[in-house]
Amino acid sequence: MTENKNSIALFREFNGELDKRAEMIGEQLPPHISRERFIYFAREAVSNLPTLLTCNRASLHSAILKACKDELIPDGREGVIVPRDNLACWQPMVHGIRKRAAQFGVIIDGKVVCKNDVFDWEEGLEPILRHVPTKLDEDPGPMIGAYAIFRRDGRVLHHEVMRKGQILAIKAISKQPNGVMWGKFEDQAWIKTVVRRGSKSVPDMPEPLQKVIERHDDDYQFDQGEAPLNVNQDDDYRDGLADPQGTPTVDEPLPLDPTEQPQKVTAIQQNRRRA
């Protein structure tokens, strides 16, 4: 009970900090994302995963600002904020990457391939990539690979295919191989992996889009000698944020305070139910 009360106190403290940063958050957002809507989902993300309150508070606000700069919402579809050791980390999801790509005129189609699927793949002067998924009433079997196709103006710019062994080699250097992404959203992790590799071969890839895709790199030790992330050197870090006191453990989402929510929240929740 004491731990839960402590967590609720920390959540209220976080809400107060978020309110103070509301103007700065609004300045980072594009016109099509309202400040009220973004802040609502940022609050809900922390409420649904209270362990974020035990992370370094500066890293939590940094993760929120990264979502702003990527022009994505931390709603679990476009992206998520997850704990890693003592840090909160922003991770764009496949849906968010595809959304941002479409805004630049790049269509990304990514899929996993299962053992019982039909998959024809040939390279050369006339490459072939044909995928027929297993019928819905049949067992697809385990995942054996993944691919991504990049298109612009109806023309294929590049396609990338990765075998299971190649993807698991990337997982092996993840800082959290058993974390939320690889544990709960493994198929999404496979697709993100092949999208990241394929994006490097797409000609004239827009720099803002490449940055969104490479947020993924923060979760991997591509250079085994690389030092851990230092939030004090992060380009999204802002001074004046105190670390939270205590490390309570809470298994259930914290209640959002209705008095701190914008009037648009009810409409947003209704839209989410309809979706």
Disulfide bonds with the S-S distance in Angstrom:
none
